[in-house]
């Protein structure tokens, strides 16, 4: 029996990691989406004070993943930086941490709507889209695409288990496309049943929800909308 951490996308076996990363073991490839580095400092500039620890927390998780998984290639699926000036607000230690991460491996920054021009001085290379065999990696999903891995929507799912409603970040896909959960510490989420995702996921798809110790797979028929945004 295939464990819920394993996915088949357009014929390619992949591994959905509990951290929110996606692994392609055959290619020694790791994918993360929507880091939103320096979101806390962006909010602070607008007078909405948040503890300024999101970048450090996100980088710590990313460093641990790179150390344990040892990928040769890392793809960040856009919105890695919360805005165009996020790199200017990075502390020197955090900038150095990013430079160490990008060194020694093929690190790819996919452009996003928040960071259409990711900073080049931190290392890595910048691409709009990456195509590897039958898979395509981009920030925002496109209607009708196949073999597509994307981010942007920060998908979450809600399900009722033993009378209790559980809501968590998730991977969402139908075997031809996969929308990844956000990796950043301060990112919110959009329910996968929201009307914005209907043209992409349709009515029948699966989610892999992130629990404390493992992922849990549910069909879309088991899911519940958010009460405040019924689709």
Phi, psi and omega per residue, in radians:
X1 nan 2.312 -3.133
X2 -1.294 2.271 3.137
X3 -1.235 2.733 -3.093
X4 -1.157 -0.207 3.107
X5 -1.399 -0.172 -3.093
X6 -1.741 2.378 -3.114
X7 -2.236 2.595 2.962
X8 -2.006 2.065 -3.129
X9 -2.132 1.995 -3.131
X10 0.926 0.627 3.126
X11 1.532 -0.030 -3.081
X12 -1.781 2.199 3.075
X13 -1.344 2.198 -3.120
X14 -2.243 2.901 3.112
X15 -2.169 2.097 3.015
X16 -1.503 2.099 -3.073
X17 -1.612 2.573 -3.138
X18 -1.021 -0.436 3.134
X19 -1.203 -0.352 -3.020
X20 1.854 -0.037 3.077
X21 -1.508 2.762 3.058
X22 -2.016 2.377 -3.102
X23 -2.082 2.410 2.991
X24 -2.023 1.539 -2.988
X25 -0.977 -0.694 -3.107
X26 -1.037 -0.602 -3.115
X27 -1.693 -0.032 -3.032
X28 0.901 0.839 -3.057
X29 -1.988 2.402 3.064
X30 -2.195 2.403 -3.108
X31 -2.183 2.347 3.016
X32 -2.294 2.713 -3.078
X33 -2.254 2.506 2.902
X34 0.960 1.128 3.064
X35 -1.230 -0.627 -3.128
X36 0.875 0.875 3.109
X37 -1.070 2.440 3.138
X38 1.173 0.497 3.007
X39 -1.163 -0.695 3.136
X40 -1.037 -0.766 -3.136
X41 -1.217 -0.536 3.078
X42 -1.154 -0.721 3.104
X43 -1.159 -0.667 -3.140
X44 -1.071 -0.649 3.119
X45 -1.130 -0.410 3.121
X46 -1.701 0.170 3.081
X47 1.515 0.065 3.087
X48 -1.735 1.694 -2.984
X49 -1.383 2.151 3.040
X50 -2.163 2.627 3.068
X51 -0.990 2.281 -3.005
X52 -1.439 0.851 -3.034
X53 -2.048 0.109 -3.040
X54 -1.158 -0.736 -3.128
X55 -1.110 -0.803 3.139
X56 -1.071 -0.736 -3.127
X57 -1.170 -0.728 3.136
X58 -1.152 -0.751 3.132
X59 -1.155 -0.625 3.120
X60 -1.090 -0.754 3.101
X61 -1.138 -0.687 -3.137
X62 -1.178 -0.725 3.092
X63 -1.066 -0.737 -3.141
X64 -1.110 -0.683 3.123
X65 -1.147 -0.803 3.130
X66 -1.070 -0.692 -3.134
X67 -1.167 -0.705 -3.074
X68 -1.437 -0.622 -3.071
X69 -1.624 -0.413 3.111
X70 0.840 1.009 3.118
X71 -1.276 2.624 3.011
X72 -1.498 -0.467 3.135
X73 -2.287 2.377 3.055
X74 -2.182 2.232 3.063
X75 -1.978 2.148 3.039
X76 -1.780 2.051 -2.923
X77 -1.444 0.760 3.043
X78 1.490 2.820 -3.032
X79 0.910 0.662 3.056
X80 -1.228 -0.560 3.085
X81 -2.008 2.433 -2.967
X82 -1.202 -0.474 3.097
X83 -2.748 3.129 -3.045
X84 -1.135 -0.399 -3.082
X85 -1.883 0.202 -3.103
X86 -1.046 -0.693 -3.109
X87 -1.102 -0.521 3.121
X88 -1.224 -0.439 -3.110
X89 -1.603 -0.115 3.106
X90 -1.083 2.427 2.984
X91 -1.205 2.750 3.121
X92 -1.034 -0.769 3.110
X93 -1.043 -0.697 -3.139
X94 -1.220 -0.659 3.070
X95 -1.083 -0.700 3.115
X96 -1.170 -0.614 3.093
X97 -1.110 -0.748 3.121
X98 -1.120 -0.741 3.131
X99 -1.075 -0.650 3.094
X100 -1.184 -0.652 3.118
X101 -1.134 -0.731 -3.075
X102 -1.334 -0.334 -3.121
X103 -1.380 2.532 3.010
X104 1.423 0.092 3.103
X105 -2.698 2.852 3.103
X106 -1.414 1.798 -3.082
X107 -1.865 2.174 -3.051
X108 -2.098 2.130 3.033
X109 -1.667 1.946 3.003
X110 -1.397 2.385 -3.141
X111 -1.221 2.511 3.125
X112 -2.223 3.118 3.119
X113 -1.256 -0.476 3.084
X114 -1.450 -0.511 -3.110
X115 -2.319 1.225 -3.140
X116 -1.141 -0.285 3.082
X117 -2.338 1.364 3.138
X118 -1.007 2.563 -3.098
X119 -1.115 2.235 -3.103
X120 -1.407 -0.397 -3.009
X121 -1.302 -0.148 -3.141
X122 -1.591 0.040 3.121
X123 1.654 3.037 -3.088
X124 1.422 3.070 3.085
X125 -2.119 2.762 -3.016
X126 -1.950 2.281 3.122
X127 -2.431 2.669 3.024
X128 -1.440 -0.680 -3.110
X129 -2.592 2.558 3.065
X130 -2.195 2.230 3.090
X131 -1.988 2.145 3.092
X132 -2.236 1.858 -3.118
X133 1.015 -2.226 -3.098
X134 -1.471 0.081 -3.100
X135 -1.977 2.550 3.107
X136 -2.204 2.289 -3.110
X137 -1.983 2.125 3.110
X138 -2.583 2.971 -3.086
X139 -1.277 -0.959 -3.036
X140 -1.975 2.303 -3.113
X141 -1.094 2.613 3.085
X142 -2.057 2.477 -3.112
X143 -1.105 2.295 3.068
X144 1.519 -0.071 -3.121
X145 -1.277 2.610 3.075
X146 -2.108 2.610 -3.130
X147 1.145 0.520 -3.011
X148 -1.757 2.336 3.013
X149 -2.030 2.185 -3.060
X150 -2.511 3.017 3.102
X151 -2.190 -2.166 2.966
X152 1.325 -0.803 -2.986
X153 -1.553 -0.179 -3.128
X154 0.889 1.001 -3.005
X155 -1.121 2.431 2.979
X156 -2.294 2.717 3.115
X157 -2.263 2.657 3.086
X158 -2.197 2.371 -3.119
X159 -2.517 2.638 3.103
X160 -1.760 2.107 -3.124
X161 -2.178 2.087 3.141
X162 0.920 0.726 3.074
X163 1.439 -0.032 -3.109
X164 -1.973 2.338 3.134
X165 -1.479 2.201 -3.135
X166 -2.059 2.320 3.133
X167 -2.237 2.276 -3.078
X168 -2.733 2.817 3.029
X169 -1.065 2.688 -3.089
X170 -2.707 2.789 2.837
X171 -1.539 2.400 3.139
X172 -2.272 2.216 -3.127
X173 -2.859 2.942 -3.116
X174 -2.203 0.299 -3.113
X175 1.622 -0.322 3.089
X176 -1.964 -0.440 3.068
X177 -2.437 2.729 3.116
X178 -2.425 2.225 3.052
X179 -1.872 2.168 -2.989
X180 -1.608 2.646 3.055
X181 -1.231 2.732 3.071
X182 -1.272 2.562 -3.105
X183 -1.762 -0.354 -3.044
X184 -1.202 2.651 -3.060
X185 -1.202 -0.550 -3.043
X186 -1.890 0.366 -3.106
X187 -1.568 2.429 3.064
X188 -1.504 -2.745 -3.112
X189 -2.680 2.672 3.101
X190 -1.953 2.230 3.130
X191 -1.046 2.362 -3.074
X192 -1.156 -0.260 3.082
X193 -1.569 0.031 3.096
X194 -1.096 2.555 -3.083
X195 -1.061 -0.402 3.139
X196 -1.124 -0.468 -3.108
X197 -1.675 -0.152 -3.089
X198 -1.011 -0.737 3.135
X199 -1.172 -0.323 -3.080
X200 -1.656 -0.775 -3.038
X201 -1.726 -0.347 -3.107
X202 1.199 -2.687 -3.096
X203 -1.691 -0.456 -3.066
X204 -2.039 1.977 3.089
X205 -2.737 3.086 3.140
X206 -2.160 2.667 2.999
X207 -2.155 2.630 2.976
X208 -2.055 1.766 -3.065
X209 -1.456 2.481 -3.085
X210 -1.518 1.931 3.054
X211 -1.656 -2.958 -3.126
X212 -1.273 -0.616 -3.049
X213 -2.145 -0.199 -3.122
X214 -2.831 3.015 3.041
X215 -1.636 2.636 3.140
X216 -2.184 2.253 -3.086
X217 -1.697 2.337 3.086
X218 -2.432 2.522 3.001
X219 -1.352 2.750 -3.094
X220 -1.049 -0.478 -3.137
X221 -1.125 -0.372 -3.138
X222 -1.518 -0.164 -2.964
X223 -1.496 2.769 3.115
X224 -2.102 2.502 3.039
X225 -1.297 2.885 2.992
X226 -1.349 2.424 -3.058
X227 -1.054 -0.603 -3.082
X228 -1.392 -0.209 -3.114
X229 -2.424 1.113 3.138
X230 -1.233 2.241 -3.119
X231 -1.760 nan nan
